[in-house]
């Protein structure tokens, strides 16, 4: 199962805020979102 559009947009918003505020070299995702298999909930 893939991340639905609203979850993907929400995740992208979080990543954008992290990049703007903290200027990280990398951001690591883990779990089902990292594998593109996040379910509802």
N, C-alpha and C positions, 0 to 999 in steps of 0.2 A: 504494500500500500504506500502511496506517495503522500507527501505533506500537502494538505489542501491549500488553496490559494491564500486564504486569510491567515493561516498559520505561517506560511512561507513569507508573506508580507510582514507579519509581526516579527518573525525571526530576523528578517532583513533590516527592519527598523532598529531592533536591538543592536545588531552588528554595526549599523551606521552610527548609532550613538556612542558605542564603545570606541570606534575608530576616531570620531571627532573629539571625544573627551580625553581619551587616554593614549592615543597613537600607538597601539600595540603593534609589534612585529608580526604576531600570529594570533589567531583566535581558534581554539580547538573546540569542536563539537564532539559530544559523545552520546552514546545511547541510540535510540531509534531515530532521532532527528539526524544524526550524523550518517546513518545508513539509508536515509530517505524512506524509512518505513514507519513513521510515526502514525499512530492511530488517533481516533477521537479521544478527547479527554484531556 
